[in-house]
Amino acid sequence: MSIDGVYDQGNIFAKVLRGEAPAAKVFEDGEVLAFMDLFPQSRGHTLVISKTSSARNLLDVAPQDLCVLMAGVQRVAKAVNAALKPDGIIVTQLNGAAAGQTVFHLHVHIIPRWKDVPMAGHGGPGMADPAELAALAKEIAKEIS
């Protein structure tokens, strides 16, 4: 898909927001939802999405919605850091298929990194075990402040 376009209400993240698709939720309030990536690039890979915006990417989002989303990203990244004690954290956001975006609902990746532990490529080596994701979500959620 192009960097420009119309929001698709049938995308997987829209389905997660409507409760039509499962997610291992880490945090949710009235404006953002954080959940475990089904195809993690590393242990603890978490996604944060807006619940109030139907932006496809960073170029579409209203500034006030972006501020709220990024505050949620920071809050969840701090919890990932506290729970998993990584050596570093990558925070990334992709815009358009050419940049690697595969779900066209604005989202931010929080990817914990450990020294000398290779990171999987975007989309990972396969789908993670849902029970393992649920356990990680609970571990991270305990650290949300």
Secondary structure, 3 states (H helix, E strand, C coil): CCCCCCCCCCCHHHHHHCCCCCCCEEEECCCEEEEECCCCCCCCCEEEEECCCCCCCCCCCCHHHHHHHHHHHHHHHHHHHHHHCCCEEEEECCCCHHHCCCCCCCEEEEEEECCCCCCCCCCCCCCCCHHHHHHHHHHHHCCCC
